[in-house]
Amino acid sequence: MRWNVPYPETEMNLLGVRIHRLTRTELLDCFEKALDQTGPLHFAYLNVAVSNQAADQPEIHQLLSSADLVYVDGAGIQLGCRILGEWCPARNTAADFLPQVMEICARRKKTVGFLGGTPGGAAHLREQMVAAFPGLQITFCKDGYEDLRQEGAWIGPLQLAPPDLLLVGLGVPAQEKWIDAHRDSPGIRLYWSVGALFEYHGGSLSRCPDWMGRSGLEWLYRLWIEPRRLWKRYLIGNPRFLLRCLCSRWLGRVGML
């Protein structure tokens, strides 16, 4: 049975994906309430790239549909909502509000686990968060990608002492697939898809200046940093997403554009 998000009035179908347009305060309240549930729950995010992937791949659409909460991550989704004639609050990017989630866990005595990122990223983030929030218990920490191929060597300790909150940063759709495959394991109350969060906090990826983020230009900064890898995502994917929104508004189509 799907978890009842405490703010049902924020729910919206955006091009076939159910999202909740939550303010930062509302989203943090959802984390706090979810960590009191017996679980397992799954919080995911939606940005333009993920929306386009969901349009192309039914499996990704299904994985997002099975999440208990999908929040808005990215200025493109905000713009898409406006094109569709809907309101949308400020975006919520995991790297921005992670400290507030860790504060909740430290205060509420909830244990945390990190899974994902390039070697060293998750361990570096653990050091940062434990130093910032005395009493925070990060009971599991494992790099993604390489270690993921040797799951049998490390999955045992995670299953024997599952944290209340597990951050999974493997990229879309790998993180959603992993969560879906392990969601029946007892003990974990909340799985949180976090994308490249470990790379950002670990230092292998730089974040855009604050003014670019506030202006909805983070995509331009990332394109400048990694043009070969990201040109198609932004120069083709962004216009495609906006065209999908326009078609949905004018023609009543949510289809696979």
Stockholm file with secondary structure:
# STOCKHOLM 1.0

chainA/1-257         MRWNVPYPETEMNLLGVRIHRLTRTELLDCFEKALDQTGPLHFAYLNVAVSNQAADQPEIHQLLSSADLVYVDGAGIQLGCRILGEWCPARNTAADFLPQVMEICARRKKTVGFLGGTPGGAAHLREQMVAAFPGLQITFCKDGYEDLRQEGAWIGPLQLAPPDLLLVGLGVPAQEKWIDAHRDSPGIRLYWSVGALFEYHGGSLSRCPDWMGRSGLEWLYRLWIEPRRLWKRYLIGNPRFLLRCLCSRWLGRVGML
#=GR chainA/1-257 SS CCCCCSCGGGEEEETTEEEECCCHHHHHHHHHHHTTSCSCEEEEEECHHHHHHHHHCHHHHHHHHHSSEEEECSHHHHHHHHHTTCCCCCCCCHHHHHHHHHHHHHHHTCCEEEEESSTTHHHHHHHHHHHHSTTCCEEEEECSTTGGGGGGGTHHHHHHSCCSEEEEESCTTHHHHHHHHHTTSTTCCEEEECTTHHHHHHTSSCCCCHHHHHTTCHHHHHHHHSHHHHHIIIIIHHHHHHHHHHHHHHHCCCSCC
#=GC SS_cons         CCCCCSCGGGEEEETTEEEECCCHHHHHHHHHHHTTSCSCEEEEEECHHHHHHHHHCHHHHHHHHHSSEEEECSHHHHHHHHHTTCCCCCCCCHHHHHHHHHHHHHHHTCCEEEEESSTTHHHHHHHHHHHHSTTCCEEEEECSTTGGGGGGGTHHHHHHSCCSEEEEESCTTHHHHHHHHHTTSTTCCEEEECTTHHHHHHTSSCCCCHHHHHTTCHHHHHHHHSHHHHHIIIIIHHHHHHHHHHHHHHHCCCSCC
//
